[in-house]
Amino acid sequence: MSRRSPDSPSPQLPTRRVWLFRSVCLAIALLPFLAAELALRVTHRVDPRDLASDPVFDSAGQSPLFVLSSDSTRLEIPPSRLNFFRPASFAADKPENTRRIFVLGGSTVQGRPYETETAFAKWMQLRLEAQDPSHAYEVVNCGGVSYASYRIAIVLDEVLRYQPDAIVLYTGHNEYLEERSYSTIEWESNPLQRLAQGSYLVRSIRRHLRPPAGHGQDLPAELKTRLDFVDGMARYVRDEQWRRGVVNHFRVTLERMIGMCAAAEVPLLVCVPTSDVVNTPPLKVQMADLDQAALDDFLRHQAIAEDSRLAVEPRLAACKACLEIDPEHAGIHFLAGMLHWKQGRARQAKDHLYAVRDHDVCPLRATTPILQTIVQLAQRHRLRVIRCDQLFDRTDSQWRPIPDGIEDPQRFVDHVHPTIAGHQEIALAVSDAVMEWFQIPATASAEESYRERATQHLASLDETYFARGKQRLEGLRNWAAGRAGKPSSDERHVEGE
C-alpha cells in the first residue's frame, strides 16, 4: 500500500462545500436571534420604554397636555398650556358609537394664523359627520405652536392612552427652531446600523443596557425658540453638521412615533408638509468663507444678477457664476429661481427654489431631507401618506391648470401656513383616507350636506375672528424675520455646552 508523502498537500474540500458549511454554521448561530426578533414582531411585544426614550432629551419633567375637568367628566387642555395650544376637550369615558381621532402637529395643524375653527381637523370632522351619521366623531386638534417632532412624540405617547381610533400626523416644519447639541450623539449612519435601529430585539437589549434616566439634555417645559430672543437670527449660522443632526433626530423620532402607533394597534396617517417657495425669499443668507479674490468675483457677478435693467439670460449667467463660487448661497438661488419661474421654466425654477428652502440659514420650512425621511419611513412601514406638496400643485406660473412640480403660492398665507381653502383641501384628502379605513362609502348627497355644513360654519365666525387672524399673521411675519424677540439675561446659548 502506498503512503502519502509528508510533503504532499493535504486534500482540499471543494470551495462550494466550504462556503456552504460556513453558511450553515452562521445560520445556526443566528437562528435564536432571528427567532426572538420574529416572536417580538408577531406578538407586537414592544416595550413602551423602548419607544418613549428620546436619544437627545430627557423629557421626564413634561406635564400632560390633557387634565380632568373640575367635574371629572372630560379631559381638557388646561389654561397653563394655552400659550401654545388652543382649547380642546373630549369625554373622559369614551361614549359608545364614537370614533375618536387625534390630529398632532405644529401651528399648521392648529390653523395659524387663524385658529382651530378653520383648521383642517375641523373640516375633516364636519365631513366625517356628514358622510357617516351613524357615528359620533371626536376630532381633537393637538396642534402646538412651534412644536417639533420630539415634543409631539410626548403628546402622542399621552393620547394613545385615550382610546383613539386613528392618529393624523402633520410635522416637519419646526425641527430647526430650538437649540440643542448633537456633539455627543452617534447616529446610525449606515444601512446595518439603521436596520439595528428598527429591530425589536435590539431595542429590548438597549433598554436593559440604557444609562439611568437624566443622561440627556433637559427638555424645557416652556418652549423657547431661537427667534423668541433679540439675537435669535444671529444664532442661525451655516452649520451642516448640526443640520444633519437635526435630520437624524427627526428620523429617529418619527420611527419611534410609528412604532408607538403600531404597538398600540392604532392606524397612523402621515401628512407630508408643504410650504411656499415662490413668495418666500430666504430668511437669512450667509456667505461662504471666501478668500478676497473669490469674494470680489462673487460680488461682481452678483451685481449683474441683481440688475433688473438687464435681460434675463445675462442675469442667469451671472447667477450661475455666483453659484459656482458659493453653491449654497440661498439668495442667488432665489434670484435664479424667480427668473426661471417668471419665464415659465418650471424644472429649472424648482431646482433653485427648493435649494433656497434647503440652504436658508434660518430654515423655518421642512427641508428636502426632512420630507424625504417622511416619505421613506412611510413607505417602509406601509403607511397611508397624504402628499400635501402634490395636493397644492395645481397650476403653473401662468396660473394655467397644469401642475408644474411647484406648490401654488396662492394656497399659502405665509411661508408655511395654508389658506382656509388650503385647509379644506387637506381635510378632503385626510378624510378620504379615514373613510377608507372605516369603510365609509362616500355619497353625493352626504357631500352636499358637508358643503352646506361647511358654509354655515364659516358664516358663524364673526369679523373679529378674521381680524385676529390678520393681526396674528403680521406677528408671525415679524417673528419669522427675527423682529419679535425679547431680551433675556437669564437665558444661555445651549448649543455647544
C-alpha positions in Angstrom: 0.0 0.0 0.0 1.3 3.4 -1.0 1.7 6.0 1.8 1.2 9.8 1.3 4.5 11.7 1.5 4.8 14.1 4.4 5.4 16.9 1.9 2.4 16.2 -0.3 -0.5 18.7 0.1 -3.5 17.7 2.3 -6.7 17.0 0.5 -8.9 20.2 0.0 -12.6 20.3 0.2 -14.4 21.9 -2.7 -14.8 25.7 -2.3 -18.6 25.5 -2.7 -18.8 22.9 0.1 -16.6 25.1 2.4 -18.9 28.1 1.9 -22.0 26.0 2.4 -20.6 24.7 5.6 -19.8 28.2 6.8 -23.2 29.5 5.8 -25.0 26.7 7.7 -22.9 27.4 10.9 -23.7 31.1 10.6 -27.4 30.4 10.2 -27.4 28.1 13.2 -25.7 30.8 15.3 -28.1 33.5 14.2 -31.2 31.3 14.5 -32.0 32.2 18.2 -31.7 35.9 17.5 -33.9 35.6 14.4 -36.5 33.6 16.3 -36.6 36.2 19.1 -36.9 39.1 16.6 -39.7 37.3 14.8 -41.5 36.4 18.0 -41.4 40.0 19.2 -42.7 41.3 15.9 -45.5 38.7 15.6 -46.7 39.3 19.1 -46.1 43.1 18.9 -44.2 42.8 22.1 -42.6 46.2 22.1 -41.9 47.6 25.5 -43.2 51.2 25.6 -39.9 52.2 27.2 -38.2 51.2 24.0 -40.2 53.8 22.2 -40.6 56.6 24.8 -36.9 57.3 25.1 -35.5 60.3 23.2 -31.8 60.0 22.2 -31.2 63.7 22.9 -33.6 65.0 25.5 -34.6 63.9 29.0 -38.4 64.7 28.9 -39.2 63.4 32.4 -40.3 66.9 33.6 -43.0 67.4 30.9 -46.6 67.8 32.1 -49.6 66.1 30.4 -51.4 68.1 27.7 -54.9 67.0 29.0 -56.2 67.1 32.5 -59.5 66.1 34.0 -62.2 68.8 34.2 -63.5 70.0 37.6 -66.4 67.7 37.3 -64.2 64.8 36.1 -66.4 64.2 33.1 -64.0 65.5 30.4 -60.3 65.7 29.6 -59.3 69.2 28.5 -56.2 71.3 27.8 -55.7 73.4 30.9 -55.2 77.2 30.8 -51.5 76.8 31.5 -51.0 75.2 28.1 -53.0 77.7 26.0 -50.0 79.8 25.2 -49.1 77.1 22.7 -52.4 75.2 22.2 -56.0 76.1 21.6 -58.8 74.8 23.8 -59.8 71.2 23.1 -61.6 68.5 25.1 -63.3 65.2 24.9 -65.2 62.8 27.1 -63.2 61.1 29.9 -65.3 57.9 29.3 -65.4 57.3 25.6 -69.1 57.1 24.6 -70.3 54.1 22.6 -70.5 54.5 18.9 -67.9 57.3 19.0 -64.8 57.5 16.8 -62.0 59.5 18.3 -59.2 60.9 16.1 -56.3 62.9 17.4 -54.6 65.3 14.9 -51.0 66.1 16.0 -48.5 68.7 14.7 -47.4 72.3 14.9 -49.1 75.6 14.1 -50.3 74.4 10.7 -52.4 71.8 12.5 -53.7 74.5 14.8 -54.8 76.5 11.8 -52.5 79.6 12.2 -52.7 82.4 11.6 -56.3 81.7 12.4 -57.4 79.1 15.0 -58.7 75.6 15.2 -62.2 76.6 13.9 -60.8 76.8 10.3 -58.0 74.2 10.6 -58.2 71.0 8.5 -59.1 69.0 11.6 -62.4 70.9 11.9 -63.3 70.5 8.2 -62.4 66.8 8.5 -64.8 66.4 11.4 -67.7 68.1 9.6 -67.2 65.9 6.5 -67.0 62.6 8.5 -70.2 63.6 10.4 -71.9 64.2 7.1 -70.7 61.0 5.4 -71.3 58.8 8.4 -74.2 60.0 10.6 -74.3 56.6 12.3 -71.2 57.5 14.4 -70.3 60.5 16.5 -66.8 61.9 15.7 -64.4 63.5 18.1 -61.6 65.0 16.1 -59.2 66.5 18.7 -56.8 69.2 17.5 -53.5 68.9 19.3 -51.6 71.4 17.2 -48.9 73.1 19.3 -47.3 76.3 18.0 -43.6 75.8 17.3 -43.8 72.1 18.4 -41.2 70.0 16.8 -41.5 66.2 16.4 -39.7 65.3 19.6 -42.3 67.4 21.6 -45.1 65.9 19.5 -43.9 62.4 20.4 -44.6 63.2 24.0 -48.1 64.2 23.2 -48.6 61.1 21.1 -47.4 58.9 24.0 -50.1 60.5 26.1 -53.1 60.5 23.7 -52.6 56.8 22.8 -53.9 56.1 26.3 -57.2 57.8 25.5 -58.7 55.1 23.2 -58.0 56.8 19.8 -59.4 55.2 16.7 -56.8 56.9 14.5 -53.9 59.3 14.6 -53.2 62.0 12.0 -49.7 63.5 12.0 -48.5 66.6 10.2 -45.0 67.6 11.3 -41.6 68.6 9.9 -41.5 72.4 9.8 -40.4 73.1 13.3 -37.3 70.9 13.6 -34.7 73.7 13.5 -36.4 76.1 16.0 -35.0 75.1 19.4 -31.4 74.9 20.4 -29.8 71.6 21.3 -26.4 69.9 20.8 -25.7 66.7 18.9 -22.0 66.6 19.7 -22.3 63.5 21.9 -24.8 61.6 19.8 -23.6 58.8 17.4 -26.3 58.3 14.8 -26.9 55.2 12.8 -25.1 56.2 9.6 -25.0 53.0 7.5 -27.7 50.5 6.4 -26.7 47.9 9.0 -27.0 50.5 11.9 -30.3 51.7 10.6 -31.5 48.1 10.4 -30.5 47.6 14.0 -32.4 50.8 14.9 -35.6 49.2 13.7 -35.1 45.9 15.4 -37.4 45.0 18.2 -34.7 42.8 19.8 -32.1 45.5 19.7 -34.5 47.9 21.3 -35.1 45.5 24.1 -31.4 44.9 24.7 -30.7 48.6 24.6 -33.4 49.2 27.2 -31.6 46.9 29.6 -28.3 48.5 28.9 -29.5 52.1 28.8 -27.9 54.6 31.2 -30.0 55.9 34.0 -32.7 58.5 33.3 -31.4 62.0 33.2 -28.4 61.4 30.9 -29.9 63.5 28.1 -30.2 67.3 27.7 -33.1 68.7 29.7 -36.2 69.5 27.5 -37.6 72.8 28.9 -41.2 72.6 29.8 -41.7 76.1 28.4 -40.8 76.1 24.8 -38.4 78.9 23.7 -37.3 79.1 20.1 -34.2 80.9 18.9 -36.4 83.6 17.3 -38.0 84.4 20.6 -34.9 86.4 21.5 -33.5 89.6 20.1 -30.3 87.9 18.9 -32.3 84.9 17.6 -31.5 85.4 14.0 -27.8 85.8 14.8 -27.8 82.4 16.3 -28.5 80.9 13.0 -25.2 80.2 11.1 -24.1 77.8 8.4 -23.6 74.5 10.3 -24.1 71.5 8.1 -23.1 69.1 10.9 -25.8 70.4 13.2 -28.4 70.3 10.4 -27.5 66.6 9.8 -28.0 66.0 13.5 -31.5 67.6 13.2 -32.5 65.3 10.4 -31.2 62.2 12.2 -33.1 63.2 15.3 -36.2 63.7 13.3 -35.8 60.3 11.6 -35.4 58.5 15.0 -38.3 60.4 16.5 -40.6 59.7 13.5 -39.6 56.0 13.7 -40.5 56.0 17.4 -43.9 57.5 16.7 -44.6 55.0 14.0 -43.6 52.3 16.5 -45.9 53.7 19.2 -48.9 53.6 17.0 -48.1 50.1 15.8 -47.6 48.8 19.3 -51.0 50.3 20.3 -52.6 49.0 17.1 -53.9 52.4 16.2 -53.9 53.4 12.5 -51.5 56.3 11.7 -51.9 58.7 8.8 -48.9 60.8 7.9 -49.0 64.1 6.0 -46.0 65.3 4.0 -46.0 69.0 4.9 -45.9 71.7 2.3 -44.6 75.2 2.1 -44.4 78.2 -0.2 -41.2 78.6 -2.2 -42.3 81.3 -4.7 -43.3 84.2 -2.4 -40.8 83.3 0.3 -37.2 84.5 -0.1 -34.6 83.1 2.3 -35.0 84.5 5.8 -31.2 84.6 6.3 -28.4 84.5 3.8 -24.8 83.9 4.8 -21.8 84.0 2.5 -19.4 81.1 2.4 -15.9 81.7 3.9 -14.2 83.0 0.7 -10.8 84.5 0.0 -10.7 88.1 -1.2 -10.3 87.2 -4.9 -13.3 84.8 -4.8 -15.3 87.3 -2.8 -14.6 90.1 -5.3 -15.5 87.8 -8.2 -18.8 86.8 -6.5 -19.8 90.4 -5.8 -19.1 91.4 -9.4 -21.3 88.6 -10.8 -24.0 89.4 -8.1 -24.2 93.0 -9.2 -25.0 91.8 -12.7 -27.5 89.2 -11.5 -29.4 91.8 -9.5 -29.6 94.4 -12.2 -33.2 94.4 -13.3 -32.4 96.6 -16.3 -30.6 93.7 -18.0 -32.1 90.8 -20.0 -32.9 87.6 -18.3 -30.2 85.4 -19.8 -27.1 87.5 -18.8 -28.6 87.7 -15.3 -29.0 83.9 -15.2 -25.4 83.5 -16.4 -24.2 85.8 -13.6 -26.3 83.7 -11.1 -24.6 80.5 -12.4 -21.2 82.2 -12.0 -22.0 83.1 -8.4 -23.2 79.6 -7.5 -20.0 78.1 -8.9 -18.2 80.1 -6.2 -20.8 79.6 -3.4 -23.1 76.7 -4.4 -25.2 77.1 -1.2 -26.0 80.8 -1.4 -29.7 80.9 -0.8 -30.1 84.5 -2.1 -28.7 83.8 -5.5 -30.7 80.6 -5.7 -33.9 82.6 -5.1 -33.0 85.1 -7.7 -32.3 82.4 -10.3 -35.4 80.5 -9.3 -37.7 83.5 -9.8 -36.1 84.4 -13.1 -36.8 80.9 -14.4 -40.3 80.8 -12.8 -41.4 84.0 -14.5 -40.2 82.6 -17.8 -42.3 79.5 -17.3 -39.3 77.2 -16.9 -40.7 75.1 -14.1 -38.0 72.4 -13.9 -35.1 74.9 -13.6 -37.1 77.1 -11.2 -38.0 74.2 -8.9 -34.3 73.2 -8.5 -33.3 76.7 -7.4 -36.4 77.4 -5.3 -36.1 74.2 -3.4 -32.4 74.9 -2.9 -33.5 78.2 -1.3 -35.6 76.3 1.2 -32.8 73.8 1.9 -29.9 76.3 2.2 -31.8 79.0 4.1 -29.6 79.7 7.1 -32.7 80.2 9.1 -34.8 77.1 8.0 -38.4 77.6 9.1 -39.7 75.2 6.3 -39.3 71.4 6.2 -36.2 70.8 4.1 -35.8 68.2 1.5 -34.0 65.7 3.8 -36.9 66.0 6.3 -39.5 65.5 3.6 -37.6 62.5 2.1 -37.4 61.0 5.6 -41.2 61.2 6.0 -41.8 59.5 2.6 -39.2 56.8 3.1 -40.4 55.8 6.5 -44.0 55.8 5.5 -43.2 53.6 2.5 -41.1 51.3 4.7 -43.9 50.9 7.2 -46.6 50.8 4.6 -48.4 53.8 6.0 -51.0 55.9 4.2 -49.5 59.2 3.2 -51.1 62.5 2.2 -48.7 64.3 -0.1 -49.7 67.9 0.7 -46.9 69.2 -1.5 -48.5 67.5 -4.5 -52.0 68.4 -3.3 -51.1 72.1 -3.5 -49.6 71.8 -7.0 -52.5 72.5 -9.4 -51.3 75.4 -11.6 -48.2 76.6 -13.3 -46.5 80.1 -13.1 -49.0 81.4 -15.7 -52.0 80.2 -13.5 -52.9 77.6 -16.1 -54.4 74.3 -14.6 -51.2 72.4 -15.2 -49.1 71.0 -12.3 -45.5 72.1 -12.6 -43.9 70.4 -9.6 -44.0 73.6 -7.5 -46.6 74.3 -4.9 -49.0 77.1 -5.9 -48.1 80.2 -3.9 -51.7 81.4 -3.7 -52.5 78.5 -1.4 -50.4 80.0 1.4 -50.8 83.0 3.7 -47.1 83.0 4.6 -44.1 80.7 4.3 -45.8 77.5 5.6 -49.4 78.1 6.6 -52.2 77.3 4.1 -55.2 79.5 3.4 -58.5 78.4 4.8 -59.3 76.9 1.4 -56.0 75.1 1.6 -57.0 73.6 4.9 -60.2 72.4 3.3 -58.3 70.7 0.6 -56.1 68.9 3.1 -59.3 67.9 5.0 -60.8 66.3 1.9 -57.7 64.1 1.4 -57.3 63.2 5.0 -61.0 62.3 5.5 -60.9 60.2 2.3 -58.2 58.1 3.9 -60.1 57.9 7.2 -63.3 56.9 5.4 -61.3 54.1 3.6 -60.1 52.9 7.0 -63.6 52.8 8.5 -65.2 51.5 5.2 -67.5 54.5 4.8 -68.9 54.8 1.3 -68.9 58.3 0.0 -72.3 59.5 -1.4 -73.1 62.7 -3.4 -75.9 63.6 -1.0 -73.6 63.4 2.0 -71.1 65.5 0.2 -73.7 68.1 -0.5 -74.6 68.0 3.2 -70.9 68.6 4.1 -70.7 71.6 1.8 -73.8 73.1 3.5 -72.4 72.5 7.0 -69.0 74.0 5.9 -70.7 77.1 4.6 -72.8 77.5 7.7 -69.8 77.0 10.0 -67.7 79.6 8.1 -70.7 82.1 8.2 -70.9 81.6 12.0 -67.4 83.1 12.5 -67.6 86.8 13.1 -65.4 89.5 11.7 -63.3 89.6 14.8 -62.2 86.0 14.2 -60.6 87.0 10.8 -59.3 90.3 12.2 -57.4 88.5 14.9 -56.0 86.2 12.2 -54.7 89.1 10.2 -53.1 90.6 13.3 -51.6 87.2 14.2 -50.2 86.9 10.6 -48.4 90.2 11.0 -46.9 88.9 14.2 -45.8 85.7 12.5 -44.1 87.6 9.8 -42.2 89.7 12.3 -41.2 86.6 14.3 -40.0 84.8 11.2 -37.9 87.9 10.2 -36.3 87.9 13.6 -38.1 91.1 14.8 -40.2 89.6 17.6 -37.5 88.7 20.0 -37.3 89.9 23.6 -34.0 90.2 25.6 -33.5 87.8 28.4 -30.5 88.0 30.7 -31.0 84.6 32.3 -31.1 82.5 29.0 -27.9 80.8 27.9 -26.9 79.7 24.5 -27.3 75.9 24.7 -25.6 74.7 21.6 -22.0 73.6 22.2 -22.3 73.4 26.0 
